[in-house]
């Protein structure tokens, strides 16, 4: 999503089916995320979502709601006015990964790290050095 502004509402504890077919609303069992490119549209989207919740007599604890966020963590990504980026928590998971001591552990690490392939220029070349350690003719040390 390329946007000049991203505004978001997050509400825990609602059901996704209420919002099916509405492109400006992403909902799961636990979270409703309303996103908009401009503030005026976001106000309209918020009113629509909150009105529908009221109509269906669904309520949330105010303390679990977040309004007018400039950045949202969503499915392992950080979405903001600057675009979609890797969630910093995912980067820390890779940085904090303990040194692999077997081929299976290296394969697990490659699986985790391959998530970043869309975000890191030259990822295949960088990963090739680690992938080489999974070959049969290479002694693992």
CORGI-V122301 format. One record per pair of residues at least 4 apart in sequence whose C-alpha atoms are under 7 Angstrom apart, sorted by the first residue. I is the first residue (numbers start at 1). GAP is how many residues later the second one is. Records with the same first field share a line. If there is no record, write none. Layout:
BEGIN
I = GAP  GAP
END
This chain:
BEGIN
1 = 82  83
2 = 81
3 = 34  78  80
4 = 33  77
5 = 32  33  76
6 = 29  30  31  32  64  74  75
7 = 28  29  32  35  61  62  63
8 = 25  26  27  59  60  61
9 = 24  25  57  58  59  60
10 = 21  22  23  55  56  57
11 = 20  21  49  53  54  55
12 = 18  19  20  48  52  53
13 = 16  17  18  47
14 = 15  16  17  18
15 = 13  14
16 = 4  11  12  13
19 = 6  8
24 = 10  11  12
25 = 8  9  10
26 = 6  7  8
27 = 4  5  6
28 = 4
34 = 11
35 = 7
36 = 5  6
38 = 4
39 = 4
40 = 4
41 = 4
42 = 4
43 = 4
44 = 4
45 = 4
46 = 4
47 = 4
48 = 4
49 = 4
50 = 4
51 = 4
52 = 4
53 = 4  5  6
54 = 4
61 = 4
70 = 10
71 = 7  8  9
72 = 6  7  8
73 = 4  5  6  14
74 = 4
76 = 10  11
77 = 7  8  9  10
78 = 6  7  8  9
79 = 4  5  6
80 = 4
86 = 4
87 = 4
88 = 4
89 = 4
90 = 4
91 = 4
92 = 4
93 = 4
94 = 19
100 = 5  6
101 = 4
102 = 4
103 = 4  31
104 = 4
105 = 4
106 = 4
107 = 4
108 = 4
109 = 4
110 = 4
116 = 4
117 = 6
122 = 4
123 = 4
124 = 4
127 = 4
128 = 4
133 = 5  7
END
